[in-house]
């Protein structure tokens, strides 16, 4: 059954990625022309994401030789892979001129020199992160959500206040943790993990009652990774609406050109169609 669910997820995402790849996409000119871009490696666009790369953001087909587990960023399928190649095309790069590196999430937002031109792994913009790295404009607007075991009392929670008695967990240094600490304020100290893999494992083994994560990712968690789990609910937006941005080295001269490329991709409306493929529906909004 879990394999079937995974195949359904993958089947839905493959045409989504291709939709962006085949769209009309004239390259940028002037200071943003390919020949004028200041890159990590001249002539090559070096991109990066976390490893494993999870559906629905990536295509769900692991390919030997890439170094990536679970999914294959080189495929162009899945929301983030498609976005990356659409931006690359606007900047004048062919598929063969794009290379990928596996970089842990925490290293992507840490101060210092970066081994990529830009990075994407559901990195939400925040003023604190922006002090260490650069961010593009939004490529996805997101809600946080809570996943729990159906057999656990947390699955019956209907309100934000109802989450307070439970042990919640998430990945270290994420906006998910910020949401827990700022808006849920549970009575028990939330648990944090160095990777999403470890946080998911904690839910699976009962170390935590609820996992806070971006809403689109809950489909793969409940459908494949944690049997017997459900989406307790989506978390209401508090403050500025959260959004994902491409991460660039602080002060990168590439940032303005990446933003122009993203604006052009948004204008083509294919992003909105593709976005619909990762927006999960049916989970209640906690009050």
N, C-alpha and C positions, 0 to 999 in steps of 0.2 A: 504493500500500500504506500509506504514512504517513497519507494522508487517511482511509483506511478505519479505521486504528487510532484516529485522533482522533475519528471519528464514533462508534466503539464506546465510547470513554471518555465522550463527551458523553451518549450515550444512557443509559448506566448512571447518570449523575449527575442527570439531570433529575428522575426520580421521587423520588430521594433527597431533594432539596431540598423538593419538594412535600409529602413525608411530614411534615416538621416544621411547615410552614406551615399545614397543615390540622388539626393536633392541637388538642385542647381546651387552652386556655391562659388561665385567669383572670388578670386583671391584679393587680399588687401593690397593697396598701393602706397606710394609715398614713403614716409618714414616707417610704415609697417610692412613694406615690401620685404619679401623673404631675404633678399640680399642685404638689407639694412638691419636685420634683427641681430641682437647680441645674445648668443646662445652659449650653453655650456660646452657644446661641441659643434663648431661651424658645419652647416650643411645637414645636421641631424637634430631633430626635435626629441629631447630626452624627457620622457614622462615617467611617472611613478605612481604606485598605489600600494596598499597594504597587502599582506600575504598571510592567509588565504584571501582571495577576492570573492566576495559572496554575491549570489543572486539576491535581488533582481538587478543589482547594480552592474553585475558582470554576467557573462553568458552561461555559466554553469557547466562548461565543458573543459575539463583539465587537459592540457596538451603537454606531453613530455618534451623536455628540452627547453621550455620557457622559464623554468624555475618557479612557476606559480602553481599553488595548490588549488584544487577545486575548480577554479575558473581560469579563463585565458584572456587577459586584456587585449592581446593582439587580434582577437576575433572581430572587434568592432561591434559586437552584439552585447545587449544589456545596456541599461541607461547610461552609466558613466563611461563605458568604453565608446559608445556611440557619440556622446558629447565630446570626448577627447579627440576623436578622429574628425568630427565636424569642425572643431576649432582648428585642428591641424591643417585641414584642407583650406580653410579660409586664410590661413597664414602661408599657404603655398607649398605644403608638404604632402607628398604622396605617402601611401601606406608603408612603402619600403623605406621611407626616410624617417619613420617614427620608431623609436626603441623604448622599451619599458624596463624599469627597475623595481624591485621589491624593497620598499622602505617602510618600517614600522610606523604606525600612526603617531606615536609619541615623538619620534624623531622628526616627523614632518612639520610639527608645530614648535619645535624647540629652536632657540636662537642658534645662529651660526651658519656656516657654509652648507649649501644643499647640493646633493648629487643629481638634481633634476632641474628642468626648465619650469615645469609645473606638475603639481601632484593633486590627485583627487581620490578620496576614500570617505565620502560623506563627512567632510570637515566643515563644521559650522563656523560661520564668522562670529567672532566676539571681540570687543575692544581690547581685552587682555591678550588674546592671541595675536591681534594685529600689531602689538608692540614688538613681536618677535619675528613675524613673517608677513608677507604680503598676501592679499586676497583679491580675487576677481569679483565682479558682480555676481549675483546669484545665478546658479544653474538649476536649483531646485529649492522650493519652499516646503518645509517639513514640520510635522507634529511629532512629539515624543509619544510613546505608548508603553503600557505595562504588559508583560507576558507572565503568566503563572500556570501552575499545574491545575488541571480541572478538578482534581481531588482535593486541592487545598482551599481553605476558606476564602483566600484572596480572590478566587474566581467569581465570588458572589458580590464583590465590592461594586458599588454604583457611584461613589463620590470620591473626590480627591481626599477628603478628610478620612474616608474609610480605609485609606492605605496606611495611615499612621501607625497602627499596631504591628505591622508586618516588617520582616527583614527584607530590605530591598538591596539590589546590587546592580552594578553597571561597570563599564570600562573606565579606567583611571583617566582623569583630565578631560572628560567629555562634557558636552552641554547636558547630557543625560544626568550626570552627577550634579551639575549645577542646579538642574530643575529639582532633583530630589532634595537637595540641601536648602534651596531657596523657597520652594513653593509647597512641597509635601511635608517637609520637616518631620520625618518619622520619629517615633519614640525610641527606636533602636538604631544604633549607629549603622549607617549603610555600609555595605562591603564593596570595595573597589578592586578591580583586577587589571593586570597589565595589558590584557588583550580581550577582545570580544569572545574569542574562543574559550578562554578561561571563565568568563562571566556566564556564557551559555552552559558550560560544564557544571558550574555551581548551581544553576537552576535545575539542571537534569539530575544532579545528585542530592538535591534537597538542602544545600548549604544556604540558599536564599529562598524566600517565598515568591519574590517578584523580580523580574529583570526589566529595567527601564532602557529602552532603545528606540531608535527612530522607527516610525510606524511602518514604512515599506519593508523593512528588514524582518518584521514579525512573521511574514508569510513563510519564509524559509525556515525560521526557527520553529514555528508551530507545525509546519508541514513535514519537515525532514529531521531537524536536529534534536528536538525534545518531544518524544512521543507523549501524548496525553496532556499537552500544554494548550492553552488558549490565550487569545488576546483579551485581557481583562478590560481594557478600554484605552481609547486615545486620550491623551492629556491635553487640557485646554491651553490655548496660547496665553502666555503671560508676558507682558512687556512687548518688545518689538518681535514681529514674526520671525522665527528662526529660518535661516537659509544656508545652503551649502555653497561654498565658493571654491574655485581652483586656488590652490596654495602655491605661492611663488616665493623665492628668496626675498627678504626684506629689501625694498628699494629697487627691485628688478626693473630695468627699463622695458622689459617685455610686457609688464602688467597692462599698460594702456592699449597695446595692440591685442592682447588676449581679450580685453574688455570689448574692443571693437569687433573682434571675431565673434564673441558670444552674443553681442547685440544683433549682429547680422544673422546668426543662427536662430535666435529668438524671433526675429522678424519673419523668417521663413515659415513659421508656425509648426514646423515638424517637431520642435521640442515639445510643444503643448500636446501633440498627438502621442509622442513617445512617453511623455509624463503620465498620461492616462494609463499606460501599461504597468506602472509601478505604484499607482495610488490604489491602495487596498480599501475596500468599502465593507460596511457591515458591522464593524466594531463600534460599540457605543462610545460616546464622548462623556467622560467622567465630569460631573458637575462640581 
